[in-house]
């Protein structure tokens, strides 16, 4: 990646898409964003074959438009040669920062690590697999120029599997209920956040950070802009149904008392049903024939007290989770190496 000038090929020798190049050339950066530094955070996991190209095209975009920038690539416990690729790029290009995490902590933790090392007035997040073309960043920049503190990319079409589509819908419902996501706002991993929002996210001490939810929670003026979403050319998505289910449960149990409140409601319902059953058995004991002496009393007591116990445990659980959320101070990730050429 050279300083200044245009490039027609990527670091791996692949030509840039002509349509993307032509579209990028026609776009002009809003004058209000000139001179504002942008940090691009890229979580990296097992992407040795494509991450070099992603970083090269990102750098070429900013060089072409004359914008100050830095690229923070976070190796999230990759098992391939991704870290070696990032290390080589970070030592040869002063605009590239490479972070190496102790193990695989997940995309949201990797983004948070990048946020805490970012120095830009704005921070952009994209994926490492070129499904989010770096040239589309210009749409985020120009939309943010209107004063929005968070801009989410809305894909013109989304090339994902059916289970990921269903998972996105489920997470969308959770975002609307927990984080107040407006119904007309579409969220994605392609986003641009103003510095004040990034600072609030970095100050959050949740042990299980969820960047999209935190961006919604700590912003007030969000917007959408349409961006392209390209088919995956190398490898396959690591978001299988199990990982999506884990993300949904993490969001629910880390940011909402809904599961516990649901348990409390179920406990109260069971208690009520048990009480009604107890009344029935009591009536049978008083006015009917009972084959076993003491059966009515035992059934009534067990049914009622079991229901009450469930309700009480659920309510105690809600107080416990609130206490844990307040006292949690465990770091959600650990950086074992940070490489920046100008350090």
NORJOWO-V597184 format. One record per residue. N is the residue number from 1. RES is the residue in three letters. SS is DSSP state (@ for helix, = for strand, . for the rest). PSI is psi in whole degrees, 0 to 359 (999 if undefined). NEAR is the number of other C-alpha atoms within 10 Angstrom. Layout:
BEGIN
n: <N,N>
res: <RES,RES>
ss: <SS,SS>
psi: <PSI,PSI>
near: <NEAR,NEAR>
END
This chain:
BEGIN
n: <1,2,3,4,5,6,7,8,9,10,11,12,13,14,15,16,17,18,19,20,21,22,23,24,25,26,27,28,29,30,31,32,33,34,35,36,37,38,39,40,41,42,43,44,45,46,47,48,49,50,51,52,53,54,55,56,57,58,59,60,61,62,63,64,65,66,67,68,69,70,71,72,73,74,75,76,77,78,79,80,81,82,83,84,85,86,87,88,89,90,91,92,93,94,95,96,97,98,99,100,101,102,103,104,105,106,107,108,109,110,111,112,113,114,115,116,117,118,119,120,121,122,123,124,125,126,127,128,129,130,131,132,133,134,135,136,137,138,139,140,141,142,143,144,145,146,147,148,149,150,151,152,153,154,155,156,157,158,159,160,161,162,163,164,165,166,167,168,169,170,171,172,173,174,175,176,177,178,179,180,181,182,183,184,185,186,187,188,189,190,191,192,193,194,195,196,197,198,199,200,201,202,203,204,205,206,207,208,209,210,211,212,213,214,215,216,217,218,219,220,221,222,223,224,225,226,227,228,229,230,231,232,233,234,235,236,237,238,239,240,241,242,243,244,245,246,247,248,249,250,251,252,253,254,255,256,257,258,259,260,261,262,263,264,265,266,267,268,269,270,271,272,273,274,275,276,277,278,279,280,281,282,283,284,285,286,287,288,289,290,291,292,293,294,295,296,297,298,299,300,301,302,303,304,305,306,307,308,309,310,311,312,313,314,315,316,317,318,319,320,321,322,323,324,325,326,327,328,329,330,331,332,333,334,335,336,337,338,339,340,341,342,343>
res: <UNK,UNK,UNK,UNK,UNK,UNK,UNK,UNK,UNK,UNK,UNK,UNK,UNK,UNK,UNK,UNK,UNK,UNK,UNK,UNK,UNK,UNK,UNK,UNK,UNK,UNK,UNK,UNK,UNK,UNK,UNK,UNK,UNK,UNK,UNK,UNK,UNK,UNK,UNK,UNK,UNK,UNK,UNK,UNK,UNK,UNK,UNK,UNK,UNK,UNK,UNK,UNK,UNK,UNK,UNK,UNK,UNK,UNK,UNK,UNK,UNK,UNK,UNK,UNK,UNK,UNK,UNK,UNK,UNK,UNK,UNK,UNK,UNK,UNK,UNK,UNK,UNK,UNK,UNK,UNK,UNK,UNK,UNK,UNK,UNK,UNK,UNK,UNK,UNK,UNK,UNK,UNK,UNK,UNK,UNK,UNK,UNK,UNK,UNK,UNK,UNK,UNK,UNK,UNK,UNK,UNK,UNK,UNK,UNK,UNK,UNK,UNK,UNK,UNK,UNK,UNK,UNK,UNK,UNK,UNK,UNK,UNK,UNK,UNK,UNK,UNK,UNK,UNK,UNK,UNK,UNK,UNK,UNK,UNK,UNK,UNK,UNK,UNK,UNK,UNK,UNK,UNK,UNK,UNK,UNK,UNK,UNK,UNK,UNK,UNK,UNK,UNK,UNK,UNK,UNK,UNK,UNK,UNK,UNK,UNK,UNK,UNK,UNK,UNK,UNK,UNK,UNK,UNK,UNK,UNK,UNK,UNK,UNK,UNK,UNK,UNK,UNK,UNK,UNK,UNK,UNK,UNK,UNK,UNK,UNK,UNK,UNK,UNK,UNK,UNK,UNK,UNK,UNK,UNK,UNK,UNK,UNK,UNK,UNK,UNK,UNK,UNK,UNK,UNK,UNK,UNK,UNK,UNK,UNK,UNK,UNK,UNK,UNK,UNK,UNK,UNK,UNK,UNK,UNK,UNK,UNK,UNK,UNK,UNK,UNK,UNK,UNK,UNK,UNK,UNK,UNK,UNK,UNK,UNK,UNK,UNK,UNK,UNK,UNK,UNK,UNK,UNK,UNK,UNK,UNK,UNK,UNK,UNK,UNK,UNK,UNK,UNK,UNK,UNK,UNK,UNK,UNK,UNK,UNK,UNK,UNK,UNK,UNK,UNK,UNK,UNK,UNK,UNK,UNK,UNK,UNK,UNK,UNK,UNK,UNK,UNK,UNK,UNK,UNK,UNK,UNK,UNK,UNK,UNK,UNK,UNK,UNK,UNK,UNK,UNK,UNK,UNK,UNK,UNK,UNK,UNK,UNK,UNK,UNK,UNK,UNK,UNK,UNK,UNK,UNK,UNK,UNK,UNK,UNK,UNK,UNK,UNK,UNK,UNK,UNK,UNK,UNK,UNK,UNK,UNK,UNK,UNK,UNK,UNK,UNK,UNK,UNK,UNK,UNK,UNK,UNK,UNK,UNK,UNK,UNK,UNK,UNK,UNK,UNK,UNK,UNK,UNK,UNK>
ss: <.,.,.,.,.,.,.,.,=,.,.,.,.,.,=,.,.,@,@,@,@,@,@,@,@,@,.,.,.,.,@,@,@,.,.,.,.,=,=,=,=,=,=,=,.,.,.,.,.,.,@,@,@,@,@,@,@,@,@,@,@,@,@,@,@,.,.,.,=,=,=,=,=,=,=,.,.,.,.,.,.,@,@,@,@,@,@,@,@,@,@,@,.,.,.,=,=,=,=,=,=,.,.,.,.,.,@,@,@,@,@,@,@,@,@,@,@,.,.,.,.,=,=,=,=,=,.,.,.,.,.,.,.,@,@,@,@,@,@,@,@,@,@,@,.,.,.,.,.,=,=,=,=,=,=,.,.,.,.,.,.,@,@,@,@,@,@,@,@,@,@,@,@,@,@,@,@,@,.,.,.,.,.,.,.,.,.,.,.,.,=,=,=,=,@,@,@,@,@,@,@,@,@,.,.,.,.,.,.,.,@,@,@,@,@,@,@,.,.,.,.,=,=,=,=,=,=,.,.,.,.,.,.,.,.,.,.,.,.,.,@,@,@,@,@,@,@,@,@,@,@,@,@,@,@,.,.,@,@,@,@,@,@,@,@,@,@,@,@,@,@,@,@,@,@,@,@,@,@,@,@,@,@,@,@,@,@,.,.,.,.,.,.,.,@,@,@,@,@,@,@,@,@,@,@,@,@,@,@,@,@,@,@,@,@,@,@,@,@,@,@,@,@,@,@,@,@,.,.,.,.,.,.,.,=,=,=,=,=,=,.,.,.>
psi: <117,164,124,168,170,157,148,351,162,176,338,4,359,136,146,150,125,318,320,319,317,318,318,321,328,332,142,142,134,130,333,343,0,135,355,125,136,129,130,118,126,104,137,128,113,50,35,329,348,341,328,320,321,314,321,317,326,314,318,322,311,323,320,322,1,35,138,140,167,150,120,106,124,112,110,62,38,149,354,205,23,317,322,320,313,321,317,318,320,327,346,345,117,348,354,130,132,125,139,116,153,320,187,112,351,159,319,322,322,319,318,319,318,320,318,348,354,144,359,161,336,150,130,140,134,165,171,0,11,10,336,93,128,332,340,351,332,328,324,316,312,330,321,335,340,5,1,140,343,132,124,136,132,118,136,327,148,119,78,165,168,320,328,325,317,321,321,322,318,317,325,318,319,317,321,323,319,317,3,32,123,149,333,7,131,129,156,176,350,109,160,127,137,157,319,325,318,317,321,320,317,330,345,136,23,137,346,76,138,101,317,313,319,323,322,321,323,23,164,342,89,157,161,152,141,130,161,152,112,154,150,132,336,133,192,160,141,359,83,172,325,316,322,318,320,321,316,314,323,315,315,312,342,332,1,145,11,314,321,322,324,319,321,319,316,318,317,321,317,320,318,315,318,320,318,319,320,319,319,312,327,318,319,323,327,322,357,185,131,124,324,124,135,352,318,313,315,315,317,313,315,314,315,309,328,319,317,320,317,316,317,318,321,317,320,322,323,317,322,315,325,320,318,319,325,326,353,127,11,136,134,352,167,128,126,347,137,120,125,126,329,3,999>
near: <19,12,12,14,11,12,18,13,15,17,16,13,9,10,11,14,11,10,9,14,14,10,12,19,13,7,14,11,15,15,9,13,16,14,12,13,16,25,26,28,26,25,26,27,25,20,22,21,16,20,25,22,22,25,25,19,23,22,25,24,24,19,19,15,18,14,17,15,23,23,25,31,29,30,29,27,19,19,14,13,13,23,25,13,17,26,22,14,23,23,17,15,18,16,20,25,26,26,26,25,22,15,15,16,15,19,21,17,24,30,25,22,25,26,23,13,15,21,16,19,16,24,26,25,25,24,19,25,28,20,17,23,20,26,21,22,23,19,22,23,23,19,19,26,16,12,14,17,23,27,29,27,25,21,19,12,12,13,14,13,12,10,13,16,13,13,19,16,12,14,20,18,14,18,21,15,13,18,19,13,20,13,10,8,15,17,24,15,18,22,24,30,26,21,19,14,21,26,14,14,23,19,10,11,16,20,15,20,24,20,19,17,21,19,25,21,17,18,18,12,12,21,23,22,20,14,21,18,20,17,14,14,10,12,11,8,11,10,14,12,14,9,13,19,14,11,17,16,14,15,18,18,15,17,20,18,17,14,14,20,16,12,19,21,16,16,22,19,16,19,21,16,15,22,20,15,16,21,15,14,20,17,12,13,17,11,9,10,9,13,8,7,10,10,13,19,13,12,15,19,13,14,19,20,14,15,20,20,14,20,22,14,14,22,17,13,17,18,12,12,17,14,11,11,15,11,11,11,11,10,11,17,19,14,15,10,12,17,19,18,15,12,7>
END
